[in-house]
């Protein structure tokens, strides 16, 4: 594999001013993150602070309804309520080892912002979080959590005022403050080495899930599924299953409202090759290369691009990428809550919704879904839609 690339996707398409901190981070990935001392310290925090390993849960009631064997990998039970903390604890530890004092982050649904602010508070770092003004309104509970944890939250008013624009502003801030600041990228996207760094921190999900499913069932699952926005929970959930040819991997993108031509967040299904946020990947864009607005009922999936490793798996066919629209995700949100007593994040609801919509073809099969977060943060949105 060409350095920084997954097949023909990835790379470092950034201004020259951003190359020094990226090269510094690349060196740190080799000299710090890969060492036993760093990995031991990280694992200590994941076990004693985050609460790993997160369990897998058998959904007996919903399984009976659907005619399949549904299991959930419970990232919603992590401290802070989502998978994001796996990555932020790792990057915060790395920031300390690199001698920097400030964590910079972008966030859509707010969970990465909360997880970054949490890691910063734990390890005595300053924290600045950029968030689109639209997301500040629809995820106000998470904004208040970040501020309580000591973070400065900057509402971004430019563009569509969502995740794409928050990333743009955070990258500009990093150019100005790179000497003492580490950009804690939230998803497995962006310029090299971020897709690799985030994937490696999130791969703990599939490392645990594969072992847990084997211990409980004696075989691997038939299907492993996760929602895909930028793609961090999915790439973490897929990583250790990729070599298992018997396991079908399914990533689920947000189809928006579902009508033909509607704004959506499904670049793998509906996009074309292009460059955004320092990487070559699949994008929602015009024929002239102008980025189109994205839409999803879930703020965390509302992004017009996707991580380059997902683009590679899409091109190779190793992962099947489907879609789930807003109504299907809201139905899954309600159904899982009422049948199993588990309130999922709207992001995760897309993966559950895909399983519900495809139950006919999955009859009798075992399906393991990454429940990437809990749904407390989404109650306002759900009540408004319903």
N, C-alpha and C positions, 0 to 999 in steps of 0.2 A: 504494500500500500504506500503510495506517495505520501510523504510527511504532511500531516494536516488534512489529508483527504480520505473520504470514504467512497471508494470508486471514483467517480468524476465529481463528487460533491464535497464541499468544505472549503478549505483554503483560508487565506488572510487578506481579505479585500478591505483594507483600512487605510486611513491617512498615515503618512510617514511618521507623524508625531505619536501614533499609538504603537508603533513597532517596538520601542524600547520596553514598555511594561509587558507586552505580549511575549517578547523574548525572555524577559526576566521570569515571567510566569512559567514558560516552557522549561526553563532551567530548574525552577523550583519543583515542578512536577517530577523531574528526574531525581534531583538531589535531596528533596525533603519528603514528598508525599510517598515515594516508593520505599522509604526506609522502615525497618521493623519498629523503631522507636516511635515514629509518627503514627503508624498503623495501630500500634498498641494503645497509644494515648487516645486516638480517635475511637477505637472500639470500647475503651473504658467509658467515654462520654456517651456513646450510643447505647450502651447497656444500662449505665447508672443514672443517666440524665434524660435520655430520649425514651427509654423503656423497651429497647429492642432485646430479643427478636419480637416483632409484632406477630400475632397468631394468624393462622388461617381458620376461617369459620365456615362450617357447612350450613347452607341455607335450606333446611329440610322442608319448610313450608312452601317456599317459592319453587324449589326443585320439583315437588309433587305437582304443583300447578302447571309447570312448564314441560314436564316429562323429560327432564335431564338432571344431571347431578351438578348443582351450582355451588361453588366455593368462592370465598372472598379472601384476598390477602389484605389484612386490616391495617393499612397505613393511617387510617383515621384515628387509630388508638395511640399513635405517637404523641409525645409532648408537642404542643402547639396545634395538633389536629390534622396533620397532613404529612406527606412524604418529603416536603421541602426541607425539613430540618436535617435530614441525612446529609444534604449537600452544604447547608450553611454552617453546620458545626465543623465540617471538614475544611471549608474555605476560611472560616474564622481562625481555626488553629493554624492554617497555612499563613494567614495574614500576620499572626503573632510571630511565627518562625521567620518571616521575611522582614521583621522589624518595622512594620507599618502600624499606624494608629487608627485608621478609619476604614470602615466597611461602607461601600457604596452599592446600592442595589436598585433594581427596577421591579415593579410588581404589577400584576393585572388583578387577579382575584384578591390580592392582599396577603395570601398565605406565605409567599416567599418573603414579602416584606416583614411580616410578623416573625418568621423563622430567622431572618437576618438580624432583626432587632433583638430577638431572644439570644442568639449566639453572641452578639456584640455585648449585651448586658452581662452575660455569663463570663466572658473573657476580657472585660474591661476595655472595649473598643468603642470609638465613636461610630455613629450610624446615620447615614443619609439615604432616604428612599424616595425615588421618583415614581409617581403614579399618575396615570391619565386622569384628568378632571372628571370624566364620565365614571371611571371606576371608583374614584374617591366618593362619589355620591352613592353608587350602588353597593359599595362594600364599606360603608361608613364604620361599622363595628370594628373591622380590622384596622382602619385608620386610627381609631381611638386606642386599640391595643398597642399599635406601634408607638404612638406618642407616649402612652403610659410606660412602655419599656425604655423610653429615652431617645427614640429616633426622631430626626427631623424629617417630616413628610412634605415633599414638594409636589404640588398639584400642577400637572402639565396641561397647558391650555392650547397647545398647537395641534395642527392636523386633526385627526379623528378623536383626539384626547383619550386614547386607550393605550394598550401595552406597547404597540409599535412606537408611539411617540415618546413614551416613558423611556424606552431603550435608547432612542436617539438622544434625548437630553442627558441621560446618565453617561453615555459615551462621551459627550461634549465635556461634562464635568470631570470625567477621568483624564482627559487630555490635559486639563488645567491643573489637576491636583494629584498627578500620578506619583509624585515623590513619596507621599505619606499615605496614599489611599490605594486600597485594593478593590477592584470591581468584582463584587460577588454575584456573578451572572447566575440567573435563576433557573435556566433551562438548558437542555443539551443542544444548544444552538450557538450562533455567534462565530467569531473568528477563532481559529486554532490558537491555543489548546483548550478552549472552553468546552466544546462538545465532548472531548475526551475526559477532561477533568470532572465534569458533572456526571457523565456516564459512569465513571469509576466510583464516585461517591454514592450514586443511586443503585449500583449493581448489587448492593447488600439486599435489596428487595428480592431479586430472583435467586440469589444465593440461598437465602432462608426459605423461600417459597418452594423451591425445587426439592430441597431436603425434607421440608415439612410434609409436602404432599406424598412423597415416597414413603415416609414413615407411617403415615395414616392409611394409605391405600395400597402400598406395595407396587404401584405402577405410577408412571407419569400421567398428567392430565392429557386429555385429547386436544383441548383448546386452552390457550392462555390469551387473555384479552386485557386491554387497557385503553383509556382515552388518550388522544394525541392532540395537543396544541403545539407548543414548542417541542414537547415530547420527552420531558425528563422522567416522569413516572413510568411511561411505556418503555423507554430504552432501558431503565433499571429493571423493569419486570421481565423484559424479553432476554436480557443479556446471557444469562446462564442456561436458557432454554434453546438458544439459537442452534447449537450443535445437535440437538435432539430432533432428528428428522420426523419422528412420529408425532411431534407436537405441532399443531397448527397455531401460528401466532397471528393475532388479529388486533390491529390498531383501529381505533374508532375516532373519526374526525367529526366536527360539528357542521351539520348541513344547514344551519340557520333556520329560517322559518319553513324551508322545505320546498317552496315553489321553484320551478325552473327559472334560473336567472336571478334568484334572490341573493342578497349578500350572505356570505357563509364564511366558514373557517376551515375549508377543506382543500388546501393546496395540493395534496398528493392526488386527490381524486379529480380536481377541477383546475389545477394550476399548470404553469409552465416553468421551464428552467430560467433562473435569473439570480441576481445578486442583491442581498439585503443584509444589513447588520453584520458586515464583514465575512459573509459566507456565500458560496454558490449553493443553491438549493431549489426546491419547488416553491413557487410563489403565486399568489393571486395578483395578477397584473394585466394591464392592457397590452395590446399588440405592440405598443411603443415602449413598453417597459415601465409604465407608471403604476405604482402600487395601488390596488383597489381597496376600498374600505372592506373590513371583515366584520362579521357579526356572529355572535352566539349568545344564547341566554346565560351561558356561564362565562364570567369575565376571564377566567383562566385559560379558556380555549379561544378567546377572541384575538386572533393573531393571523396575519396574512401569509406567514411562512411556516417552516418546520425545520427541525434539526437535520443536518446533512446525513447522519447515519440512517435516519428513517427514509430519506430520499434514496439512499443506496439500497435498503431492503425492499423498497417499493419497486425500484428498477429491476432488481434481481428476482423478485417474486417470492423471497423467503418469508416476507410478512404480507398478509392480506390486509388492506386498508379499506374499511367500510365507513359508512356515515350514519349519523343519528340526528334527527332534527329536534328543534326546541320542544315540540309537543311530545315526542317520544321520550325525551329525557325527563320532562316534567312528570309523565306517566310513570316512568321507572322510579323517580324520586319518591312519589307517593306510594307506589306498590312495595318497594323494599322497606319503607318506613312501616307500613301497615302489616306486612306479612312476617317480617323478621325483627321489628323493633330497632332497625338500624337506619339512621337518617344520613344518606350519602351526600357528599358535595355534588353540585350540579355538573361539575366536570366528570366525576366518576359515574354519575347517572347516565351519561352518554354510553359508556361501556356496558352497563347493565341494560340499558335500553336496546342496544344492538342485539344482545343475547335474547331478550324478550321478543324482538321482532323476527329473529331467525330461529326461534325455538323449533319450528317444524323440521329444519334441516339438521338440528343438533340433537334430535331425539335419542335418548339413551347414552349420550356422550357426557364425559366429565368436563366441566368448564371452570377454569380458575380465573377470576377477574381481580385486577388490582383496584381495590377501593382506596383511591389516592387521598381522599380527605373526607372530613365530616361536613354535614350540611348546615350547621348553626349559622354560618356566615350568609347563607342564601335565603333565609326565611323571608326577608323583606321582598326579594325578587319573586320568590314563589307565590307569596300572598298577592303580589301585584298582578302576576300573570293569571292566577287561578281565580 
